């Protein structure tokens, strides 16, 4: 059944067809609508309307190309764990807002445990990674401690 563009449904109301569309697009975001419709067993017009509704409600956040970091001159990847010195909302929100704009930051994860954040960072070299930590994190008064783990290999999961 087609969904009107302004019919923004909560995630709890997603049905099996919606979840099938999401699974297929997660596996191949470039899948043409006709092929997607065939795989999930609906008409192309229904598939297009549902995909549009999934974008509008935020279930589909966007589409992107997965680029080899070496191809753009950033072959070194690391996960930088960050412990904040204070945990009030203003400090946490300000750190998150700053960290997503730092050069080389791919993703920022707010986590539970001994550390507060994990930053996925790409850099041109070990020296550039050290400079990133020293110039952007070690000097930040909100940061109490960092720990850097190099990524030797990255494999994308299916889920």
Secondary structure, DSSP 8 states (H G I E B T S, - for coil): ----TT----GGG--HHHHHHHHHHHH-TT--HHHHHHHHTS-HHHHHHHHHHHHHTTSS--------GGGGT--EEEEEEEEES--SHHHHHHHHHHHTTSTTEEEEEE-SSS-SEEEEEEESSHHHHHHHIIIIITT-TTEEEEEEEEES-------
